[in-house]
Amino acid sequence: MKNDYDLTDSYKHKGLRRRLVQIIRSKGIIDERVLKAIEIVPRHLFLDSAFHELAYEDQAMPISDNQTISQPFTVAYQTEKLDVQEGHKVLEIGLGSGYQACILLELGAIVYSIERINNLFEKAKEFLPLINYHPNIFYGDGTLGLAEHAPFDRIIVTAAAPEVPKALFEQLKINGKMIIPIGNRQVQTMYMLTKRSETQFEKNALDTFRFVPLVGKQGWKT
C-alpha cells in the first residue's frame, strides 16, 4: 500500500457498516462496544479495491499471500467472547490485514500483534498509521508469542492450531483468557481457555469455524 492509497470513507461506506452491524447483531452479538467498533473501523480499506463492493458483506475475503480477512461475525464473535476491557494488554496471533487489531484498539486495548508473512507485515506497517491505528506489530513466528512483552491479559489466535501452543499458554496472565480455534485444516472448534495456574487452565468448547492454518514451530509445519 502506498501513501497515495485511496482512504475515502464515504457516507455510503458508513451506511453499509451500519447495515453490517445490524446483520451481526441479528446473529447474536450483543456487546455494544464490539458492535460500535465494527461500525467505526473502515473494513473496505483493508481490501483490494476490486473487493470494495463486497467489503461489508458478512463473509471472509481474500487478501494477499493466500490469506484472508476474517468474516466480520467471526471477528465480533472472538472479540466479544474474549471480554476485552480498556487497558488490557492483548496479544494477537496473526496480524493479517490488521483489521482485527484495529477492532481491539477501538476497545481501548494495548495491542501486540505478530505476523509470520513478511509481505503482510510490511503492508500493515505502512498502512495502519495512515488510518490512525497504532498497534505494536512484530514479524515472526506467532506460535512462539512475544515472551519479551509477556504476560498478557488476553490472547486472540486468528488462525487454526492443531493444539494450544505451549508458549502462548505460558505468556498468559493468571486468570487471563485465550480464544483459539483448534482442529484440523478443514474445520475447527473455537475454545476459550482461562489460565488458573502456571500448569492448569479451564477449556470451554464454543462453536465451529474455519480458519487458515496457524503455521509455526508450535503449530502446523507448513
N, C-alpha and C positions, 0 to 999 in steps of 0.2 A: 504494500500500500504506500502511496506517495502522498506528499504533503498537499497536492492539488486534488486529492481524492474528494469526491462529492459527498459532503457531510450534511446535505439537505435533510431536514426532518420536518416535513410539511404537515399542514393540518390534516391531510389525508392519512399520512402515516400515523399521526396521533389518534385519529379516529379508528384506524384499523387496530391499533394497540388496545383501545378501549373495548372493541369487539372481541379481541383475543382474551382479554381479562374475563369477559362475560362467559366465554366458552370454558375457560379453565375453572372458573367458579362453579359452572354447571357440572363439572366433572368431580367436584368435591373439595377443591382447595378453598379453605375458609380464612386463612391468616391474611388479614387485610394489609399487613406490612409487605408480605410477599407479593400480593396482587398489585399493590402500588408500585413496587419495584419493577414488575413486569410491564406496567403501564408507562414507566418512565424511560427504561433503557431501550434505545432505538435498535431493535434487532436487525432491521434491514441493512444497517451499516456494517454488520459483521459478515455479510454475504456478498458474493459477486453480484454486480448489477443485473446480471441475467436472471437472478432469482429474487429480485426485489419485490416483484408482484406476489410472490408466494411467501414472503418473509413472515407474514402474520397469520398464516395457516398453522394449525396446531400439529405440526409434523417436523421430524428431523430433516435437515437439509445438508447437502454436501458442502464441505469446504475443501481446501487443497489437501494433498498428500493422503488421499483415501480416508479422510477423517470426516466427521460430521459435527454440526452444531445440533445439540440435543433438541428433541421436541419440547416446546415451551411447557407443556404439562409436566414432563419429566423433570425439568429444571425447577419448576414450582414445587413439585412433589418432594424431591430430595431436600430442597431448601426448607420447606415447611416442617418436614419430619425432623430435620436437624436442630430445629429450635434455636436459631442463631440470634443472639442478643447483641445490642450495641456494645462495642468494646471487646467482643470476643476475638480471640486470635484463632483464625481459621486457616487450615492448610487444605488447599485444593490439589488433587492429583489429576492432572490432565487439563492444562490451560486451554488447549484448542484455540478457538477463535477469541476467547476472553469474555464471552457473553456471561457465563455463569459467575465468573469473578466479579463482573460489574453488578450483577444482582446482589451478591454478597456485600459489596461495598455500599450499595444503597440501603442495606440493613444496618449499616454502621460497623460492620466487621473490619478488623485489621487482617487483610488477606495476603497470604503467601501462596503462590501457585507455581507448580513445576511442570514443565513440558519437555518431553523427550525428543520431539521432532524439531530440529533447528529452524526449518523454514517457518513453521507456525510460531515458534518463539520469537523470531526476528520480526515477523509481521505484527504480532501483538505488541511487541516492544515499541514499534514505530507508531502503530495505530492508536492504542488506548489513550495515550496522553492527548491526542488530537481531539478526543471527545471528553476530556477532563476526568478520566478514570486512572487511578494510580495504584494498582496492586503491586506488591513486591513479587516480581516474577523471576524464575530461575530456569536455566536449561540443564536437564539432567534426567536421571532415572527416577521416575516418580515412585516406584515401588520401594525405594530406599528413603523416601521422605526428605526432610531437611533437619537433620539432627542438630545442626548448629543454631537453629531457631526454635527448637522444641523447649518446653512442651506446648501443646495446642489445646484449646478448649474444644475445638471441633475439627473433624477431618471429613472432607467430602471426596469420594472417589468417583470420577466420571467416566470410568472405563471398566470393563468386565474382568474380574480377577478369578483365578481358579481357587484361591483361598485367601484368607486375610494375611496380607504381608506382615511379617513379624515386626519389621522396622517401624511400620505405621502404628501398630499397637503400642510399641514402646514409647513413641513420641506423643501419645495422647495423655492428657492430664487425668489424674484420678477423678472419677465421675464425669469425665469428658465423653463425648459421643462421636461415633464414626458411622457414616452411612456409606454402604459399599454394595455394588451388585456382584454376586458370586454365582458361578455356574460354568457351563461350557461355552463354546464360542457361538452357539445358536440362541440360547435363552438363559437368563439369569434370574435369580431371586434377589430382591433388594433386602439387605439386612441392616438393622440398626444395632450397633454394638455400644454398650455402656461399660466403660472401664471401672471396675470396682476395687481392684488392687493391682499391683505390678504383675500379677500372674493370672488374674481372673477377670472375666467380663461376662455381662449378660448379652445374649444374642437373640434378637427377635426377628423372625421372618416376616416380611411385608408382602408386596406384590411382585409379579414377574415383569421383567423388562428385557430389552435387547440393546446392548451397548457394543461399541468397538472393543477389541481386546486390550487389556492392560498388559503391555509388553515391558519386560524388565527383569532384573535379576531375581526378584521375588514375585514375578507374575508369569505370563506366558513368555516363552523364549523368543518366539518370532511372531 
